Amino acid sequence: MQKRKLGNSSLEVSVLGLGCMGMSFGYGPAGDKKEMISVIRAAVERGITFFDTAEVYGPFTNEELVGEALVPFRNQVAIATKFGFGPGVDGSARWSALNSRPEHIKAVAEASLKRLRTEVIDLFYQHRVDPEVPIEDVAGAVKDLISEGKVKHFGLSEAGAQTIRRAHAVLPVTALQSEYSLWWRKPETDIIPVLEELGIGFVPFSPLGKGFLTGKIDASTTFDSTDFRNAVPRFTPEARNANQALVDLLNNVAQRKQATPAQVALAWLLAQKPWIVPIPGTTKLHRLEENAGAVDIELTTGDLQAIDNAASQIAVQGNRYPDHLEQLTGR
């Protein structure tokens, strides 16, 4: 597995990471713990060295899973986790409550270190920008954690361009994590140019469009009642039907490349910038192997131009989040 550096930082990771959220949360019932540990360890065996989690996934259970799975390989891998939510009334991290106060950030770090069974967090992201706390104070708190040896690198998630600049002025931002794929290209307008200017890496989540770009989901697909895609406008049957054109495009390229639509979607992302590291998630070993195969797919300049030309004719239907979650992005 090839490696990439995240921007100008010293953090070098595998060209593809593994998003672990879906193993515990979000896409239906949590996976069997032993099976999920097996998938995570299989990723390490295949050269993946970058693993993504967050306290709010579960909440807490995903960090515990990742921590247990990676204990034998801790000096070989980089673990990214996140702060910025909760706590709810029962003390658990909750999506409904933002909290990036410095004292909370430091408390989250201590708790995450224990759950991850590690002495240091490789990359600590602010999960969503908290409008009640100046980003300078957030960066300052993480700077303290770095000086204490508890965190190595600072990241932001779904932040806007000006917030990125302000944070970076206090503490170099190693990476921005935000959604980016062939069906969500908004970062190309105002985010990617800022990242390139400042030397910040980009970690796209949902690089396969929450599963849609794999070609395994159509208008008739039904999701488990606990799957958050039931509430996503882009996943209504009508939107899925309209957005099938994008999957058809990927299928056409995949047939020429003797690949799968998912592999082409990931290869397209990898070809955009040398400091982009997507983190596709999966709970299945065969999907892990399929995704890893994307690094061997070569898209020529002509291929990329043809994909861009065809994609520009497709108007993707549906918002990527319900309104209350969309409001937390781009601040």
Secondary structure, DSSP 4 states (H G I P E B T S, - for coil): --EEE-TTSS-EEESS-EE-GGGTSSBSSPPPHHHHHHHHHHHHHTT--EEE--TTTTTTHHHHHHHHHHGGGGGG-EEEEEE-B---TTSS--TT-B---HHHHHHHHHHHHHHTT-S-EEEEEESS--TTS-HHHHHHHHHHHHHTTSEEEEEEES--HHHHHHHHHHS-EEEEEEE-BTTB-THHHHTHHHHHHHT-EEEEESTTGGGGGGT---TT----TTBGGGG-GGGSHHHHHHHHHHHHHHHHHHHHHT--HHHHHHHHHHHH-TTB----B-S-HHHHHHHHGGGGPPPPHHHHHHHHHHHTT----S-SS-HHHHTTS--
